[in-house]
Amino acid sequence: MAATGSLEDKLFQLRVLAFDVDGVLTDGGVWWGAEGQESKRFCFADIMGLSLARRAGYEVALISGEDSPLVDRLALKLRIKHVSKGCRDKATALRELSTSTGMALTYICFMGDDVNDLPAMQIAGVSAAPANATSEVLAGAEFVTKNTGGNGAVRELVEAIFAARGMSASAVYTEASEKKGR
């Protein structure tokens, strides 16, 4: 169940970061072409935030209600191995993530934006939401970003987690780059 202590303490102890996709990693919009092809926009600040979290040793997961090939593409690009698509029960998906990573729910953060995300948010160690989440989600979130979904909200959360651990994005990037060069 949810961790106790200050928000900074809870952010400090996180080890797994799980995200809804539409409305969190995207602005919630979708473009459909005449042939039915689907397109969504991802913010590079958020993509870098996910990459930095992985470089810093965090497990990253995507839990999406949509069964879109775009979720697969994002996971492949960022080497995210924990992906639940077409997920109608996000709390169960979060429990399964806890089991597969060996991390108790108190060490997992879930960021969502709509009412279907609330059950997962309620059992996560830290619940987060972008600034433009629904009112019920905003009321239930422990951490609300200043940025909106698809516009740097994920990066803002990652940087807050880093700050709680006395880390910076630039230090994580530099350290990971130096290790790669060896």
C-alpha positions as a printed NumPy array, in Angstrom:
array([[  0.   ,   0.   ,   0.   ],
       [  0.975,   3.65 ,  -0.037],
       [  4.176,   4.589,   1.76 ],
       [  4.158,   6.806,   4.802],
       [  6.369,   9.803,   5.464],
       [  6.986,  13.081,   3.707],
       [  6.648,  13.287,  -0.059],
       [ 10.403,  13.863,  -0.341],
       [ 11.037,  10.677,   1.672],
       [  8.659,   8.748,  -0.573],
       [ 10.328,  10.111,  -3.726],
       [ 13.712,   9.153,  -2.286],
       [ 12.766,   5.506,  -1.839],
       [ 11.246,   4.975,  -5.307],
       [ 12.85 ,   2.338,  -7.546],
       [ 10.186,   1.779, -10.224],
       [  8.432,   4.455, -12.283],
       [  5.243,   3.515, -14.129],
       [  3.37 ,   5.776, -16.519],
       [  0.081,   5.882, -18.327],
       [  0.759,   6.873, -21.937],
       [ -2.127,   8.913, -23.365],
       [ -2.523,  12.142, -21.425],
       [  0.763,  11.664, -19.548],
       [  3.432,  10.964, -22.172],
       [  1.224,  12.531, -24.84 ],
       [ -1.116,  15.497, -24.676],
       [ -4.024,  13.083, -25.   ],
       [ -4.678,  13.951, -28.635],
       [ -4.6  ,  11.585, -31.585],
       [ -4.369,  12.155, -35.333],
       [ -6.002,   9.684, -37.704],
       [ -5.081,   9.561, -41.362],
       [ -7.512,   8.779, -44.148],
       [ -6.368,   5.131, -44.131],
       [ -6.864,   4.827, -40.354],
       [ -3.222,   5.261, -39.377],
       [ -2.772,   6.761, -35.939],
       [ -0.208,   9.359, -34.855],
       [  0.608,  10.837, -31.479],
       [  3.125,  13.424, -30.375],
       [  5.721,  12.649, -27.714],
       [  7.711,  15.417, -26.027],
       [ 11.493,  14.978, -26.213],
       [ 11.883,  16.358, -22.684],
       [  9.713,  13.484, -21.44 ],
       [ 11.595,  10.956, -23.583],
       [ 14.88 ,  12.21 , -22.141],
       [ 13.363,  12.017, -18.65 ],
       [ 12.523,   8.336, -19.175],
       [ 15.98 ,   7.695, -20.591],
       [ 17.652,   9.44 , -17.645],
       [ 15.553,   7.463, -15.171],
       [ 16.695,   4.22 , -16.808],
       [ 20.323,   5.435, -16.832],
       [ 20.028,   6.195, -13.11 ],
       [ 18.975,   2.605, -12.455],
       [ 15.21 ,   2.98 , -12.169],
       [ 12.922,   0.385, -13.703],
       [ 10.506,   2.147, -16.08 ],
       [  7.106,   0.796, -17.095],
       [  4.3  ,   1.795, -19.436],
       [  0.735,   0.888, -18.478],
       [ -1.694,   1.953, -21.184],
       [ -5.377,   1.419, -21.71 ],
       [ -4.726,   1.601, -25.451],
       [ -3.405,  -1.325, -27.462],
       [ -1.45 ,   0.836, -29.862],
       [  1.669,  -0.022, -31.862],
       [  2.904,   3.434, -30.844],
       [  3.306,   2.165, -27.271],
       [  5.457,  -0.68 , -28.628],
       [  7.501,   1.784, -30.665],
       [  8.136,   4.002, -27.635],
       [  9.094,   0.999, -25.49 ],
       [ 11.458,  -0.287, -28.185],
       [ 13.109,   3.1  , -28.671],
       [ 13.687,   3.566, -24.936],
       [ 14.369,  -0.112, -24.156],
       [ 11.471,  -0.267, -21.691],
       [ 10.815,  -3.923, -20.931],
       [  7.767,  -3.55 , -18.669],
       [  4.783,  -2.782, -20.916],
       [  1.073,  -3.415, -20.355],
       [ -1.129,  -2.442, -23.318],
       [ -4.891,  -2.621, -23.673],
       [ -4.96 ,  -2.617, -19.895],
       [ -8.398,  -2.141, -18.343],
       [ -7.306,  -2.914, -14.773],
       [ -4.239,  -0.814, -14.093],
       [ -4.124,  -1.722, -10.391],
       [ -3.679,  -5.379, -11.329],
       [ -1.012,  -4.388, -13.865],
       [  0.79 ,  -2.424, -11.136],
       [  0.64 ,  -5.425,  -8.774],
       [  2.057,  -7.624, -11.555],
       [  4.819,  -5.056, -12.094],
       [  5.593,  -5.204,  -8.389],
       [  5.917,  -8.975,  -8.603],
       [  8.005,  -8.991, -11.8  ],
       [ 10.45 ,  -6.371, -10.496],
       [ 10.548,  -7.771,  -6.962],
       [  9.724,  -4.305,  -5.618],
       [  6.962,  -3.659,  -3.12 ],
       [  4.292,  -1.205,  -4.224],
       [  5.738,   1.364,  -1.79 ],
       [  8.772,   1.612,  -4.11 ],
       [  6.656,   2.24 ,  -7.205],
       [  5.385,   5.564,  -8.527],
       [  2.432,   5.635, -10.909],
       [  1.585,   8.724, -12.976],
       [ -1.885,   8.92 , -14.496],
       [ -4.305,  11.539, -15.743],
       [ -7.831,  10.124, -15.823],
       [-10.291,   8.167, -13.676],
       [ -9.185,   4.79 , -15.077],
       [ -5.757,   5.491, -13.524],
       [ -7.086,   6.09 ,  -9.989],
       [ -7.047,   2.451,  -8.792],
       [ -3.343,   2.14 ,  -9.662],
       [ -2.591,   5.54 ,  -8.157],
       [ -4.295,   4.519,  -4.915],
       [ -2.004,   1.516,  -4.373],
       [  1.275,   3.034,  -5.595],
       [  3.9  ,   4.266,  -3.156],
       [  3.66 ,   7.673,  -4.857],
       [  0.813,   8.83 ,  -7.064],
       [  1.536,  11.563,  -9.597],
       [ -0.447,  13.489, -12.179],
       [  0.198,  16.1  , -14.846],
       [ -1.314,  19.555, -14.308],
       [ -4.14 ,  18.941, -16.781],
       [ -5.365,  15.663, -15.261],
       [ -9.04 ,  15.343, -14.379],
       [-10.164,  16.944, -11.139],
       [-10.611,  13.574,  -9.389],
       [ -7.082,  12.527, -10.314],
       [ -5.62 ,  15.865,  -9.221],
       [ -7.395,  15.471,  -5.869],
       [ -5.97 ,  11.966,  -5.435],
       [ -2.397,  12.674,  -6.555],
       [  0.402,  13.297,  -4.057],
       [  2.584,  14.946,  -6.695],
       [  1.082,  17.229,  -9.336],
       [  3.381,  18.676, -11.965],
       [  3.292,  22.245, -13.199],
       [  3.598,  20.913, -16.752],
       [  0.75 ,  19.297, -18.638],
       [  0.727,  15.803, -20.075],
       [  2.883,  15.462, -23.176],
       [  4.609,  18.737, -22.362],
       [  7.34 ,  17.874, -19.873],
       [  5.296,  16.482, -16.961],
       [  7.223,  13.194, -16.927],
       [ 10.574,  14.986, -17.016],
       [  9.433,  17.242, -14.16 ],
       [  8.557,  14.198, -12.033],
       [ 11.863,  12.476, -12.828],
       [ 13.813,  15.592, -11.87 ],
       [ 11.875,  15.836,  -8.573],
       [ 12.791,  12.215,  -7.821],
       [ 16.425,  12.951,  -8.649],
       [ 16.368,  16.044,  -6.413],
       [ 15.042,  13.965,  -3.495],
       [ 18.124,  11.748,  -3.908],
       [ 20.522,  14.695,  -4.293],
       [ 21.031,  13.91 ,  -7.99 ],
       [ 20.764,  16.079, -11.083],
       [ 19.79 ,  15.189, -14.629],
       [ 23.096,  16.487, -15.972],
       [ 25.1  ,  14.385, -13.496],
       [ 23.115,  11.244, -14.406],
       [ 23.633,  11.931, -18.104],
       [ 27.351,  12.623, -17.734],
       [ 27.985,   9.563, -15.543],
       [ 26.087,   7.268, -17.899],
       [ 27.906,   8.714, -20.94 ],
       [ 31.287,   8.232, -19.28 ],
       [ 30.458,   4.595, -18.443],
       [ 29.444,   3.997, -22.075],
       [ 32.748,   5.436, -23.297],
       [ 34.809,   3.034, -21.198]])
